Amino acid sequence: MRATASVLTRRSRQSPRRRAAEIIEAAAQVFAERGFHGASTQDIADVLGIRQASLYYYFASKEFALEQVCARGTEGYVEAASAIAAGSGTAAEKVLRLLEAHLSPMLDRAAFVMVFQRERRHLPKESRRRVGRLSRAYERIVEDVLKEGVASGEFRRDLDCRLSALAMLGMANAATAWYGKEPGATVERITAEFSRLIVGGMAQREGRSRR
């Protein structure tokens, strides 16, 4: 561990931007393992094998580091969902793609996503407001896809799209707590199973009376 950190330190002297990215990645790892209040800047420094004082060149406080980690944890969600919603395909196909886009960051930035899900309540007030606006925009995109399915007759006419959207996102968010612990539970398998559960519950049944 120390040897790797030493190599990273030497290389990063030539690239402050790269060094900053390494430090935020270390912060994500520490916050994911210990929680925001259970972690210290010394813990972050220890991961990289550097002095604690060196961290303050890159961020002024532990709270700022949390902001940067959460920003990375939410990166691309709204953009990906917007593209899916505006694209072609049935509502059921879009639900599958929305779930895949929501879960796929667990493959390459799991710690960032986990920290956002668990620790965002500790963000400064203005940051929480920004996150809240982002979350509401994301929820509306998912809700609109479900409304599209109701309008086309693909989903039940009595479907509560708002509650269904929140349930869908709640399931996907909950997977961050156990992803990597369930044998064989790959992102692809989780996506497919969640999609079957969600779409199966929303689908219009043959012979069902329509209001």
N, C-alpha and C positions, 0 to 999 in steps of 0.2 A: 504493500500500500504506500509506504513512504517513498519507495523508489519510483513508483508511478507518479506520485505527486511531485517529486523532484523534477522529473522529466517535463511534466506539464508546466511547472513553474518556469523552467528555462525557456521552453518554447514560447510561453505566453508573454515573456518580456518584450518580444518583438510585435505583439498584437494585443493592445489593451482591450479591444472589442472582444477578442476571443477569450481573454482572461476573465472579463466581466461575465461572459456566457458560462464559463466553467464555474465561477463562484455562485451564480444563480442556480445552476444545476446542483451544486453541492447543497445550497440552501433548501432546494426542493426535496432532496434526499433526506436531509435532517428533519425538516418539518413533517415529512410523510412518516418518518419513523418515530418521532418523539412528540409531535404536535407543536403548535406555535409557542405556547407557554412553557412547554417542557424542554424546548431547545434554547441554546444560547449561541451567540456569535462565536464563542470559543469552539463550540461543537462544529460549526461550519468550517472554521479555520483548521481544525484538526483533520477533517476529511481531506483537505488539500495539502496538509503539512506545511502551513504557513503561519506567520504570526497573526494574532487577532487584530492588531492595529492595522495590518495591511488591508483588511476588508473595508475599512472606512474610506479608502481611496475610491472604492467602487459603489458603495451605498452608505448613506448617512446613518441608518438605523435598521434594526431588525424588522420594523414595520415596513420600511421601504423595500427590503428584500422580499417580504411577503407579497407586497403589491406586484413586484416584478414576476414572482413565481405564479401568482394568480392570473396575471395578464397572459403569460405563456399557456396556462392551463385552459384559458377560454379562447385561445387563438384559432380562428378559422371556422368556428362552429356556425355562426350566423351566415357567413358567406357560403359555406357548403350547403346549409339547409336552404338558403335562398335559391341557389342554383338547382337543387333537386326539385324544389317546389315549382320552379318556372320551367322545368324540363318536361320531356314527354313521358308517357307511361300512365298506367292506372294508379289510383290512389293506393292500392295495396302494394304495388311495386315501389311507389314513393316512400311508403312507410318502411319497407325493407331497407331502402337506401338511406333514409334518415337514421335508422337505427345503426346501420353500418358506419355511417359518418360520425355518429355520436360515440360509438364504442372504439373505433379504430385508433384514436389517439392513445389508447391504453397500450398499444404496441410499441410506441416510440417515446412517449412522455408520460408514462403512468404516474410518476411521482408528482408531476405538475398538476395533473387532473385530480389526483387524490387530495392534494393540499387545497386546491380550489374548493372541492366538495366539502371538506371537513373544517377548514380553517378560515374561510372567507368572512365569517362573522367577526373576526378580529381585525379586519381591515379598517383603516381610518374612515370616517363618516363619508367623505366625498367619494372615496373609492367604492364604498358599499353602494352608494347611489348609482355610480356608473355601471357597476355590475348588475344592479337591479334593472336598470334600463335595458341593458344587453339581454338579460334573462327574459324580460317581458317581450322583447322583440323576437327572440328565439321561440318562445312559447306560441306567439301569434302565428309564426310561420307553420309550425306543426299543426296548430288548430285549423288553419286555413286549408291544409292538405286534407284533413279529416272532413271539413265542410265540403270540399270538392267531391269527396267520395260519397257523401250523403246526397249532394245535388245530382250526381250521376246515377244514383240508385245502387251504387256498389255497396254502400254502408247503410245501416238501418236509419230510417227516417226519424226515429225517436232517440238517436244517439246524442248524448250530451258531449259535444265536441270539446268544450273547455275542460271538463273533468277527464275525458278520455286522453286529451293531450298531456295533462298533468300526470295522469297515471302512467302513460307511456314513458315520459321523461323520468318519472320516479323510478320505474323499473330499470331503465338504462343507467341512471345515476347510482342505484344501489349495487349494481354489478361491480363498481369500483372497489367496494369493500371486500369482495371475495374473489375477484379476478386473480388468477395465478395460484389460487389455493385449491380449486376444484379440478381434479384430474380430468384432462381431456376437454375442459371448457375453454375452447379457443374463441376468439372474437367471432369467427365465422359461425361456429356452432351456437353461440349465445344469440347472435343476430338472427339466425334462422329460427331458433326456438321462440324467442321473444316475438318475432314477426308472426309466427303461427298463432301464438296465444292472443296477441292483440287483434290481428285481422280476423281471426276466428270469432272473437267476441263482438266485433263490430259489423261483420258481414251481414248482408241482407239474406235471410233464409228463404229458400224456395217454398212457395205456398203460404208464406207469412202474410197476413193482412197488412196493407199499407194504409196509413192514415192520410 
